[in-house]
Structure formats: structure tokens, C-alpha cells
Amino acid sequence: MKIKTLFLETRPHFLLLTPTCLSVGFASAWHDGFFNFQHLVLALIGVLLLHVSVNVLNDYFDYKRGTDLLTVKTPFSGGSGFLPSGSLDPEQVYKLGLISLAIASVIGCYFVCLYPILLPIIVIAAFSVYFYTPLLTRLWIAEIFPGLNFGPLAILGAYITQLPANNLAISPVPFLASIPVGLLVSNLLFLNELPDYEADYRTGRRHAVILLGRRKASKVYVFILMLTYISIAVPAILGLLPIYVMISFITIPIAMKSSIIALKNYDRIEELIPAMRLNVITTLMVPLLITLGLLIS
């Protein structure tokens, strides 16, 4: 039972975000004529472990800070709930986070030996994983870091692992394809912070939702969604990305519905949950459709 609870503590349903985002980097490499299956699997394992680590350490530090004792839990926010309920020992959770980070770092070191250019990406990722909750959530710009890590850093990193070690000619494709992914991931966190506003404020978090207030934050959420689709359309129309990536525009009705709900219910948690659910769907579907567009091309 304890092993199952520890597994659930990693929030496995959230881990779908990792292969979804990395698929854009791998597909960008495939589009440019590169593919390395062994590196794909190893990179996927490494980034999954980083994602596990940040999920677990976030729970641990929020429990120690008292945040998760005050939050109203939803399917998409408020932590796993295992620490406040006493189902898990905090030190076990902390060790799980550190072990996951350590194994991911070993995999990262292997790739750095092959591709030294990956060193800053891996250092930033490891720093963000450990210090996200205790430090970065106090800097008003916390939402930038998940978008940066799951967007440009993860996608460029995945792309580089597919290249021959003696050929590091990086095209603009992975960088341009990573921009909408990064925006969506930041926006995913942004919307999910609305229900936690009071608990976060009372326990020392200082992110953008607290800075703006919930009403303005809901408008910024809609603006970032609009910016996401613009960041896909412009390079596709200019021929910098394959036109097929615009297949991702079939998600616009979902994003619009999420936006309408968020603008009306930014301060009502129960009524906001459908918007959070639709936002998750958008955040997962757009990268997968960009990947499909790259593969088709």
C-alpha cells in the first residue's frame, strides 16, 4: 500500500505532460532528418524523473510551509493531499524527490559528455526542480520557469539528443515549435493558481496571480492563449515551420470555452474546474498536434 501511495504521490496523471512536450523536440529532429531511439528513451526517462522530482518536492515544501493545509483541493490544484492526511511521511516524500533528481542528473551527465552544449540546459532544469517551491515561487515570475523548462529547454534538449555528436547544426524548427508549448505550460500553472490564491498568499508565495489579482489574472490567461496561437500561425505562414502545424488550431474552440468560463468564474472554485479541465486538454493536444504536423511534413 505504501508503494502505491508513493507512486500516486508523483501525480502520474500530470506526468503525461512530459512525453507530450518532448514529442515536439523529437519530431523536430525527425523533420530535420535525425533519429536516435536509444537517446529518445533515455532522454524521456531523465525528464520524467525531473518531473516526478518537482511534483514530489513541491508537495513536500508546500506541506512544510503550511500551504497544502489551507488549500481547497481540486483535481488540478492543491497538491496530492497525502502529506496533510498523514498517508505518507514527509521525509519519505523528500527522499523520493531527491532520488529522482539524482538519477535524472546522472542521465543528464551522460548526455553532457556527448553534447557539452546541453550543460546549461541541464543545470537550469535541476536548479528549477529543487528551488522552484522554496525560492522561485517568491519572485512574482514563478510561472515562467515551468514554461521555460517544458518548452524551449526540454524541446531543444530533446532535439539535441537526436543529433550525431559530431553534427550540432541546430535548425530554428525546435526553437520556434517550443514557443507555443512553453506559453501553454506557463498558462496551465497560471490558471491552476487561481483556486490557491488565498492559501499561497498567506504562506509566502508571491506569484503573478497574487501580483495581479484573480480578475486581471483571468484576462492575462486569455491573452496568453491568444498569443499561443499567434506564435504558431506566424512562423507557419512565413514558412519557418511546416504549414501542417496549424492543424493544432482545431483546439481553438476548446480554448475559447475555457476562456469564457475563466473570465466569468475566476473567483469561484467549483465553477472554475471545467475551465481547468479544458485547459489541460488544450495544453496536451496542441503539442501533440504540432508533433503530428512536423511528422506529416
Summary of the structure (lengths in Angstrom):
residues: 297
radius of gyration: 18.8
end to end distance: 47.0
largest distance: 54.9
contacts: 1047
relative contact order: 0.14
helix: 76%
strand: 1%
